[in-house]
Amino acid sequence: MTTAITIDPTYGYVILAATSTFIMNFLHIANTGKYRKLAAVKYPLAYAPESRTDDAAHKFNCAQRSHANFVENQVSALGALLIAGVKFPVTAAVLGGEGQV
């Protein structure tokens, strides 16, 4: 028994939306790096210590957590986007791209 899956020509928009997640990830990396430098948090520390209450440390911790949340959810979001795009390519692309704004 053979089952054929037909991919709509508009599936390219889904691929474009999926690619945008990697661009967003790069922007998160750049933003986190900027705030790490401003807060003077050296590697291998993932976050500024809780004893630091200054604004720079707080902004770095927020940027780091935002980046971590993004990376934690990127894989499952991409999987859902690519699978949903097989049946509903335009809707999946719009919703996938909307998540990057």
Order of alpha helices (4+ residues) and beta strands (2+ residues): alpha-alpha-alpha
